Amino acid sequence: MAGRNPKGLREPFGFLQWLHFVPWGWGGDTRWMGIVVATHSRFLDHDTGRGHPERSERIPAVLAGLEPLGDAITFFEPSPASIDQVALMHPRQHIEEVRLRVERGEGRLDADTAVSSASFDAALLGAGAGLETIARLEAGEGEAGFCVVRPPGHHALADTSMGFCLFNNVAIAAASLAERGERVAIVDFDAHHGNGTQALFFDDPRVLFVSLHQFPFYPGTGDLSEMGIGEGWGTTLNVPFPAGTTGDVYRSALNEVVLPELERFQPTWLLYSAGFDAHRADPLTQMGLAAADYADMVADLAQVVPAGRVLAFLEGGYDLQALTAATESFTAALLGENRRPEPPTKGGPGIETVKKVKAHRDQAQPTK
């Protein structure tokens, strides 16, 4: 198990020492019931340029949110995904094109997606983080995993990098699980719809994709009518909230719509696209959540899969203080702890959306 151990046998994680934060876990031959966290100093080297909201400071902000959990956190430095592993979701031609454009120093893959010389390596590490965390969870090293990575991934389409995302980290992890017979549920609570993840699994009955997001908003997808196609029909669930939606409405959506769908689907793994930009302080969105609302989401979904089968990926979240507070609440809730640096929110719009989504799903009678 990577990280600092109580016997002082090794100190491999200089990056976290630099941040003055090196908690450890030591489980011997028994299951270590904590959170396995994948991160790497190379993620800081993905330079998006001055003034870009998806900036390197986001990583230390997340780590600050993990600090109060102390020795419940076990860190490791992931290895990069292989091209074969990334090719589970992205054509090799696209992977090579991204590599060449980064190597040529083009600076941007689209209007929003800035890259630097380290970006391709960081993207491979982000994809590899999920795959290695899965292996560690299956080895009994924790009850949940959190990939603190950048660039994020949920906007990345099969052959298009967009929305700050190069490769789709959560989709690569989900595909690796589905390929060996697992039933995977992805719950994406980023304020921006995870269009890339949806598109990659739109016809795949092995993966249930659930998104709770601001709508209409970037990237323009995520209407409640988008439910999948072919064998995957019914395994896409969108809850398109209006601006200003608060935590009480999110919780209603989870209890009245999302949980019944998860019960029907019977996943063996639960993956979170953990974007914290629905926080009311976020500069890019207009949603109404506070830190405690992220804890409530985890509490509502806590019994969907067994311990050791939960994995989160950092997506959005661009106010650094909000990112720290939301991370603390969210990750503590993964452990069943109650940490709420901010109280939950209520009284915003969106309950009519919940009713519409529920009525639409009931009428459509989605398949398993």
C-alpha positions as CSV (number, residue, x, y, z in Angstrom):
1,M,0.0,0.0,0.0
2,A,1.5,3.3,-1.0
3,G,1.9,6.2,1.3
4,R,3.8,6.6,4.6
5,N,3.6,3.6,6.8
6,P,4.0,3.6,10.6
7,K,7.4,1.8,10.5
8,G,8.8,4.5,8.3
9,L,10.0,2.0,5.7
10,R,9.5,4.2,2.7
11,E,8.6,7.8,1.8
12,P,7.6,7.7,-1.9
13,F,5.2,10.6,-2.0
14,G,7.2,13.8,-2.0
15,F,4.4,15.7,-3.7
16,L,2.2,15.4,-0.7
17,Q,5.0,16.1,1.7
18,W,5.5,19.4,-0.2
19,L,1.8,20.1,0.6
20,H,2.5,19.3,4.3
21,F,-0.1,16.5,4.2
22,V,0.9,12.9,4.3
23,P,-1.6,10.8,6.2
24,W,-1.2,7.1,6.1
25,G,-3.2,3.9,6.4
26,W,-1.9,0.5,7.6
27,G,-4.1,-2.5,7.4
28,G,-1.8,-5.5,7.8
29,D,-3.7,-8.6,6.5
30,T,-7.1,-7.1,7.2
31,R,-9.2,-4.8,5.0
32,W,-8.3,-1.2,5.4
33,M,-11.6,0.7,5.6
34,G,-10.7,4.1,4.4
35,I,-10.5,6.0,1.1
36,V,-7.8,5.2,-1.5
37,V,-6.8,8.4,-3.2
38,A,-4.9,8.5,-6.5
39,T,-3.0,11.7,-7.3
40,H,0.3,12.8,-8.7
41,S,2.5,15.9,-8.9
42,R,2.3,15.6,-12.7
43,F,-1.3,16.9,-12.6
44,L,0.1,20.2,-11.5
45,D,2.2,20.4,-14.7
46,H,-0.9,20.4,-17.0
47,D,-0.7,24.2,-17.5
48,T,-3.9,25.7,-18.9
49,G,-2.5,29.3,-18.8
50,R,-3.2,32.4,-16.9
51,G,-6.8,33.0,-16.0
52,H,-8.1,29.6,-17.0
53,P,-10.6,28.3,-14.5
54,E,-9.4,24.7,-14.7
55,R,-6.1,25.5,-13.1
56,S,-3.4,23.6,-11.1
57,E,-4.5,25.1,-7.8
58,R,-7.6,22.9,-7.9
59,I,-5.5,19.9,-6.8
60,P,-4.2,21.4,-3.5
61,A,-7.7,22.7,-2.9
62,V,-9.1,19.2,-3.0
63,L,-6.3,17.8,-0.9
64,A,-7.0,20.5,1.7
65,G,-10.6,19.1,1.8
66,L,-9.2,15.6,2.5
67,E,-6.9,16.8,5.3
68,P,-9.5,16.6,8.1
69,L,-10.0,12.9,7.4
70,G,-6.4,12.2,8.5
71,D,-5.4,8.6,8.6
72,A,-8.6,7.5,6.8
73,I,-6.9,8.5,3.6
74,T,-4.3,6.3,1.8
75,F,-2.5,8.0,-1.1
76,F,-0.7,6.5,-4.1
77,E,0.8,7.7,-7.3
78,P,-0.9,6.1,-10.3
79,S,0.8,4.8,-13.3
80,P,-0.2,6.1,-16.7
81,A,-2.8,4.1,-18.7
82,S,-1.5,2.3,-21.7
83,I,-2.7,3.3,-25.2
84,D,-4.6,0.0,-25.3
85,Q,-6.4,0.9,-22.1
86,V,-7.3,4.4,-23.4
87,A,-8.5,2.8,-26.6
88,L,-11.3,1.1,-24.7
89,M,-13.1,4.4,-25.3
90,H,-11.1,6.4,-27.8
91,P,-9.9,5.5,-31.3
92,R,-6.2,5.1,-31.6
93,Q,-6.1,7.8,-34.3
94,H,-7.7,10.3,-31.9
95,I,-5.2,9.4,-29.1
96,E,-2.3,9.9,-31.5
97,E,-3.8,13.2,-32.8
98,V,-4.0,14.5,-29.2
99,R,-0.4,13.5,-28.5
100,L,0.8,15.2,-31.7
101,R,-1.1,18.4,-31.1
102,V,0.3,18.6,-27.5
103,E,3.8,17.8,-28.8
104,R,3.5,20.5,-31.4
105,G,2.6,23.1,-28.8
106,E,-0.7,24.1,-30.3
107,G,-1.9,25.4,-27.0
108,R,-5.6,24.6,-27.4
109,L,-7.6,21.6,-28.6
110,D,-10.7,23.7,-28.8
111,A,-11.7,27.1,-27.6
112,D,-12.0,25.9,-23.9
113,T,-9.5,23.1,-23.7
114,A,-6.0,24.5,-23.1
115,V,-2.9,22.2,-23.2
116,S,0.8,22.4,-22.4
117,S,3.7,20.1,-22.9
118,A,2.8,18.0,-19.9
119,S,-0.9,17.6,-20.8
120,F,-0.8,14.3,-22.7
121,D,1.2,12.6,-19.9
122,A,-1.2,14.0,-17.3
123,A,-4.2,12.7,-19.3
124,L,-2.7,9.2,-19.4
125,L,-2.1,9.4,-15.6
126,G,-5.7,10.5,-15.1
127,A,-7.0,7.5,-17.1
128,G,-4.6,5.2,-15.3
129,A,-5.7,6.4,-11.9
130,G,-9.1,4.9,-12.2
131,L,-7.8,1.5,-13.4
132,E,-5.3,1.2,-10.6
133,T,-7.7,2.4,-7.9
134,I,-10.1,-0.3,-9.0
135,A,-7.4,-2.9,-8.6
136,R,-6.5,-1.6,-5.1
137,L,-10.2,-1.6,-4.0
138,E,-10.5,-5.2,-5.2
139,A,-7.4,-6.0,-3.2
140,G,-9.2,-4.7,-0.1
141,E,-7.2,-1.5,0.5
142,G,-10.3,0.7,1.0
143,E,-14.0,1.0,1.0
144,A,-14.0,3.8,-1.6
145,G,-11.6,5.4,-4.1
146,F,-11.1,9.0,-5.2
147,C,-9.1,10.0,-8.3
148,V,-7.9,13.5,-7.7
149,V,-6.8,14.1,-11.3
150,R,-6.7,16.7,-14.0
151,P,-7.5,17.3,-16.8
152,P,-11.1,16.2,-16.0
153,G,-12.8,13.8,-18.4
154,H,-16.6,13.7,-18.6
155,H,-17.0,16.0,-21.7
156,A,-14.5,14.0,-23.8
157,L,-16.2,12.2,-26.7
158,A,-14.8,9.2,-28.4
159,D,-12.9,11.2,-31.0
160,T,-13.2,14.8,-29.6
161,S,-11.5,16.5,-26.7
162,M,-13.6,19.3,-25.3
163,G,-14.8,21.2,-22.3
164,F,-11.4,21.1,-20.5
165,C,-11.3,17.3,-21.0
166,L,-8.8,15.2,-23.1
167,F,-9.8,11.6,-22.4
168,N,-12.8,10.3,-20.5
169,N,-11.4,9.0,-17.3
170,V,-14.6,7.7,-15.7
171,A,-15.7,6.1,-19.0
172,I,-12.4,4.2,-19.4
173,A,-12.8,2.9,-15.8
174,A,-16.4,1.9,-16.4
175,A,-15.6,0.2,-19.7
176,S,-12.8,-1.8,-18.0
177,L,-15.3,-3.1,-15.4
178,A,-18.1,-3.8,-18.0
179,E,-15.7,-5.8,-20.1
180,R,-15.3,-8.3,-17.3
181,G,-19.0,-8.6,-16.6
182,E,-19.7,-5.9,-14.0
183,R,-22.8,-3.8,-14.1
184,V,-21.7,-0.2,-13.7
185,A,-23.7,2.9,-12.6
186,I,-22.2,6.3,-13.2
187,V,-23.7,9.2,-11.2
188,D,-22.5,12.5,-12.6
189,F,-23.4,15.5,-10.4
190,D,-21.2,18.1,-12.1
191,A,-23.3,21.2,-13.0
192,H,-22.4,20.6,-16.7
193,H,-23.9,17.6,-18.4
194,G,-21.5,14.8,-19.0
195,N,-22.1,14.6,-22.7
196,G,-19.1,12.5,-23.4
197,T,-19.9,9.8,-20.9
198,Q,-23.5,9.7,-22.1
199,A,-22.5,9.4,-25.7
200,L,-19.9,6.6,-25.1
201,F,-22.5,4.4,-23.3
202,F,-25.7,5.5,-25.1
203,D,-26.2,2.1,-26.6
204,D,-24.6,0.0,-23.9
205,P,-26.9,-1.9,-21.5
206,R,-24.1,-2.7,-19.1
207,V,-23.7,0.9,-17.9
208,L,-26.3,3.1,-16.4
209,F,-25.5,6.8,-16.8
210,V,-27.2,9.3,-14.5
211,S,-26.7,13.0,-14.7
212,L,-28.0,15.8,-12.5
213,H,-27.1,19.1,-14.1
214,Q,-28.0,22.7,-15.0
215,F,-30.1,23.0,-18.1
216,P,-30.1,24.6,-20.6
217,F,-26.4,25.1,-20.2
218,Y,-23.1,24.0,-21.7
219,P,-22.7,21.7,-23.6
220,G,-26.3,21.8,-24.6
221,T,-27.1,18.1,-24.1
222,G,-28.9,16.3,-21.2
223,D,-32.6,16.8,-21.9
224,L,-34.9,14.3,-20.0
225,S,-35.9,12.8,-23.3
226,E,-32.3,11.4,-23.9
227,M,-32.7,7.8,-22.6
228,G,-30.3,5.8,-24.8
229,I,-30.7,3.8,-28.0
230,G,-30.9,0.2,-29.1
231,E,-30.0,-2.2,-26.3
232,G,-29.0,0.7,-24.2
233,W,-32.4,2.3,-24.2
234,G,-33.5,3.2,-20.7
235,T,-29.9,3.2,-19.3
236,T,-29.5,6.9,-19.6
237,L,-31.2,9.1,-17.0
238,N,-31.0,12.9,-17.1
239,V,-32.3,15.3,-14.5
240,P,-32.0,18.8,-16.2
241,F,-32.4,21.3,-13.3
242,P,-33.0,25.0,-13.7
243,A,-30.4,27.6,-12.4
244,G,-30.6,28.1,-8.7
245,T,-31.6,24.5,-7.8
246,T,-30.9,23.7,-4.1
247,G,-30.0,20.6,-2.2
248,D,-33.5,19.7,-1.1
249,V,-34.5,19.3,-4.7
250,Y,-31.4,17.3,-5.6
251,R,-32.3,15.0,-2.7
252,S,-35.9,14.6,-4.0
253,A,-34.5,13.7,-7.4
254,L,-32.3,11.0,-5.9
255,N,-35.0,9.5,-3.8
256,E,-37.9,9.7,-6.3
257,V,-36.1,9.1,-9.6
258,V,-32.5,8.0,-9.3
259,L,-32.7,5.4,-6.6
260,P,-35.6,3.5,-8.2
261,E,-33.6,3.4,-11.4
262,L,-30.5,2.1,-9.6
263,E,-32.6,-0.5,-7.8
264,R,-33.9,-1.7,-11.2
265,F,-30.5,-1.8,-12.7
266,Q,-28.8,-3.6,-9.8
267,P,-25.2,-2.2,-10.3
268,T,-22.2,-4.0,-8.9
269,W,-20.1,-0.8,-9.0
270,L,-20.9,2.9,-8.5
271,L,-18.8,5.5,-10.1
272,Y,-19.2,9.2,-9.4
273,S,-18.3,12.0,-11.8
274,A,-17.6,14.3,-8.9
275,G,-17.9,17.8,-10.2
276,F,-18.3,20.4,-7.4
277,D,-19.3,23.3,-9.7
278,A,-23.0,23.2,-8.7
279,H,-21.8,25.0,-5.5
280,R,-23.4,28.4,-5.2
281,A,-20.0,30.1,-5.2
282,D,-18.8,28.6,-8.4
283,P,-17.9,31.3,-11.0
284,L,-19.0,29.2,-14.1
285,T,-22.4,28.1,-13.0
286,Q,-25.6,29.3,-11.5
287,M,-26.6,26.5,-9.2
288,G,-27.5,26.7,-5.5
289,L,-25.7,23.9,-3.6
290,A,-23.5,24.1,-0.5
291,A,-20.9,21.7,0.8
292,A,-23.4,19.7,3.0
293,D,-25.5,18.9,-0.1
294,Y,-22.7,16.8,-1.5
295,A,-22.7,14.7,1.7
296,D,-26.5,14.2,1.4
297,M,-26.0,12.8,-2.1
298,V,-23.6,10.2,-0.8
299,A,-25.9,9.4,2.1
300,D,-28.8,8.8,-0.2
301,L,-26.8,6.5,-2.4
302,A,-24.7,4.8,0.3
303,Q,-26.4,1.3,0.1
304,V,-26.5,1.0,-3.7
305,V,-23.3,-1.2,-3.9
306,P,-21.1,-2.8,-1.2
307,A,-18.1,-1.1,0.3
308,G,-15.1,-1.4,-1.9
309,R,-17.1,-0.8,-5.0
310,V,-17.3,3.0,-5.0
311,L,-15.0,5.2,-7.1
312,A,-15.1,8.9,-7.6
313,F,-13.4,11.1,-10.2
314,L,-12.7,14.8,-9.9
315,E,-14.5,16.7,-12.6
316,G,-15.4,20.4,-12.3
317,G,-15.3,22.9,-9.4
318,Y,-13.7,26.2,-9.9
319,D,-14.1,28.2,-6.7
320,L,-11.2,27.0,-4.5
321,Q,-12.8,27.5,-1.1
322,A,-16.0,25.8,-2.3
323,L,-14.0,23.0,-3.7
324,T,-12.2,22.4,-0.4
325,A,-15.5,22.5,1.6
326,A,-17.4,20.3,-0.8
327,T,-14.6,17.7,-1.0
328,E,-14.5,17.4,2.8
329,S,-18.3,16.8,3.1
330,F,-18.4,14.4,0.1
331,T,-15.4,12.3,1.1
332,A,-16.3,12.1,4.8
333,A,-19.8,10.9,3.7
334,L,-18.2,8.1,1.7
335,L,-16.9,6.9,5.1
336,G,-20.2,7.4,6.9
337,E,-18.9,10.5,8.7
338,N,-20.8,13.8,9.1
339,R,-18.6,16.8,8.2
340,R,-20.5,19.9,7.1
341,P,-18.5,23.1,6.9
342,E,-21.6,24.6,5.4
343,P,-25.3,23.7,6.1
344,P,-27.5,22.2,3.4
345,T,-29.6,24.4,1.1
346,K,-33.3,24.5,0.4
347,G,-36.0,26.6,-1.2
348,G,-34.7,26.8,-4.7
349,P,-36.5,25.9,-7.9
350,G,-36.5,22.5,-9.6
351,I,-39.1,20.4,-8.0
352,E,-41.2,20.5,-11.1
353,T,-38.3,19.1,-13.0
354,V,-38.2,16.1,-10.7
355,K,-41.9,15.5,-11.3
356,K,-41.5,15.8,-15.1
357,V,-38.6,13.4,-15.1
358,K,-40.4,10.9,-12.9
359,A,-43.6,11.1,-15.1
360,H,-41.5,10.7,-18.3
361,R,-39.6,7.6,-16.9
362,D,-42.8,6.0,-15.6
363,Q,-44.6,6.5,-18.9
364,A,-41.6,5.2,-20.9
365,Q,-41.2,2.2,-18.7
366,P,-37.4,1.9,-19.2
367,T,-35.8,-1.4,-19.5
368,K,-33.2,-2.8,-17.1
